Amino acid sequence: LGVVRVAAPKSAVIQFLPLDIQRCAVACPGVRIDLQEMNSLEVQQALRRGTVDIGIYEGSLGVVELPTEPYRSDRLEFVVASGHPLSGRQRVTLGDVLDCDLIALGESSAISIMLDRLAEEAGRVLRMRMRVGGFDSIAALVAQNLGAGVMPQAVAREVAGDSRFVRLDIAEAWAERQFLLCHRHPGTLSSAAQGVLEVLAQNSKPESRK
């Protein structure tokens, strides 16, 4: 019995955690998971402060000096409206992305931080038109051809899967992302947290990845 505090970003909450938490419920009866959705930077901060037991974050932001292992990976797609100038393409490059007006999550989201870094490295300025709180909001605005969005492939299938949208492969190495599973030092974890960690770590093995 007990409560386990788990922090994770929106991408992981949508793509991976529903099934993983269900597996935890089966493997750890009586344990309640207090899931807190926050961006990857905030997950790292919570881990450092010790306000969560387990955290999942996007690996390009650097590693927290706590026990860490690979969790899951995802791939980013570029989503445009069916009437967008790039809608006839099958794939895009970073240059194509930087040439477009963009709709993205907040400045501190992992995707936004990465796009800012890539633009700076390319000597470009992001054409950031709007920042919103969720991928569903990005999709609603993209559908009206107000800009384009970068989002995980599995998320894009759900929120931008109809004929109003075209989902384009991003032919860049940075489009493949790795999430990390991080936790407090084993001596400070409760038995409940250790049980949940074991299930999450087992689910992170390659044959379980999506």
KABELZI-V785152 format. One record per residue. RES is the residue in one small letter. BURIAL is # if it has 16 or more other ideal C-beta (glycine too) atoms within 10 Angstrom, else .. Layout:
res->{RES RES}
burial->{BURIAL BURIAL}
This chain:
res->{l g v v r v a a p k s a v i q f l p l d i q r c a v a c p g v r i d l q e m n s l e v q q a l r r g t v d i g i y e g s l g v v e l p t e p y r s d r l e f v v a s g h p l s g r q r v t l g d v l d c d l i a l g e s s a i s i m l d r l a e e a g r v l r m r m r v g g f d s i a a l v a q n l g a g v m p q a v a r e v a g d s r f v r l d i a e a w a e r q f l l c h r h p g t l s s a a q g v l e v l a q n s k p e s r k}
burial->{. . . # # # # # # # # # # # # # # . . # # . # # . . . # . . # . # . . # . # # # # # # # # # # . . . . # # # # # # # # . # . . # . . . # . . # # . # . # # # # # # . . # . # . . . . . # . # . # # # . # . # # # # . . . # # # # # # # . . # # . . . . . . # . # . . . # . . # . # # # # # # # . # . # # # # # # # . # # . . # # . . . . # # . # . # . # . . # . # . # # # # # # . . . . # . . # # . # # # . # # . . # # . . . . . .}
